[in-house]
Amino acid sequence: MALRPWRFTLEIVKNVTSDSVHEDAWKDFDSAQLRLLIEVTKEILYEIYVEPDEKQKKKSTIQKLQEALTDKKRADVGSKA
């Protein structure tokens, strides 16, 4: 019999969304805990979605500057010859 990963996933979803989770199974968050949760979530999302794009933009800018410098050096060497 073949392993059915979707069945395992559906079982996890069922367990996570069971009634016991929704019927006062969680203690209320106080404002400090909620603020911490929000800030940690924001930082994680920033690292996942914003930082990679910023790094790519910086890398692209540096490559363009390096190419311009290399082209200038080549032009200077060519004009001296």
Residue, then its C-alpha position, 0 to 999 in steps of 0.5 A: m500500500a502506498l504512503r499517502p502524505w495528504r492523508f497525514t496532512l489532513e489528520i494534522v489539520k483536523n487535530v489542529t482545528s479540533d473543538s478543544v483548541h477553540e473552547d478556551a483551551w488558550k490563556d488570554f494574551d496580555s498586552a506584553q505577550l501580544r506585542l512580543l508576538i507581533e514584533v517577532t512575526k514582523e521581524i521574521l517576515y522582514e527577514i524573509y521578504v524584505e532583506p533578500d530584495e535589499k541585498q540584491k539591490k545593493k549587490s546590483t549597485i555594487q556590480k554596476l559601480q565595479e563595471a563602470l570602474t573597470d570600463k574607465k580603467r580600460a578606456d584610460v589604458g586604451s587612450k595611453a597606448 
